[in-house]
Amino acid sequence: MTDYVKPKKHLGQHFLRDKSIAKSIVDALNPSTQNLIEIGAGTGILTQFIIEKDISNFKIIEIDTESVNYLLKHFENMNQHIIEADFLRFDLETIFPDHFSIVGNFPYNISNQILFKAFDYRNQITEIVGMFQKEVAERIASKPGNKKYGILSVLLQAFYDIDYLFTVNEDVFDPPPKVKSGVIKLVRNKVIQLDCNESLFKTVVKTAFNQRRKTVGNALKSMGAKDWPEEHKHLLNKRAEQLAVEDFVLLTNLAAETIQQD
Ligand code: SAH
């Protein structure tokens, strides 16, 4: 049975049926893309447009054996592109030791894990174009002061310029998801290294948002940060969702100093 893939809920399978939307997603990639990973190709609606682009190094990471068999049957020379694996567990450097881009109509049940992994690979991933559930896509693209602004917004916006491209309705999928979808594009910015300790930055952002009703000053006390310099007190009275990337960089440096004083 390789003519039909039965959609599996636990793999977040909602197959896109609208070719013009699929084409718009692939067309949003930088035209000079040479190294590309598609996450979760399913029955290949995006794949057919990627192949037309003649990208020199194109890999698919797909976890579902039934989808893999479908792709092998319906596309020529697929065996040189396909890797049957779990994207979250796969060591991406084994395929692309240098830079690469990512595209996909992603499995929504693991959206956040995909994005955290992308953050970890920020120095190799030059671009991400793809579809998430609308709420996640909006959150990633939202700015400080917006209720949706969260951990992944700050972490990703520190290293990527992010654009919300368009919304996609439920009825173009089989089966239709319960929510609308959003297509976003993330392009690596010029920041090579933040002006602070990057692993502490991640901890500070997470700590501040995990106690989002407290002021950041109170939230960060749990990390051992105490005697904040007077001139930065205004920052400490704010909540995480009000702070821009630069504010978190400053907070990280303050936290690094005050933690060391202990
Ligand atoms: N791109 C296709 C399929 C989208 S559904 C389309 O637009 O129609 C999401 C796809 O991701 C499915 O094919 C599913 O099998 C795959 N998938 C789910 N979890 C995955 C994982 N951890 N690693 C790789 N692929 C995964």
Boltz pocket constraint, residues with backbone or C-beta under 6 A from the ligand:
constraints:
  - pocket:
      binder: B
      contacts: [[A, 10], [A, 11], [A, 12], [A, 13], [A, 14], [A, 15], [A, 16], [A, 17], [A, 39], [A, 40], [A, 41], [A, 42], [A, 43], [A, 44], [A, 45], [A, 46], [A, 61], [A, 62], [A, 63], [A, 64], [A, 67], [A, 85], [A, 86], [A, 87], [A, 88], [A, 104], [A, 105], [A, 106], [A, 107], [A, 108], [A, 110]]
      max_distance: 6.0
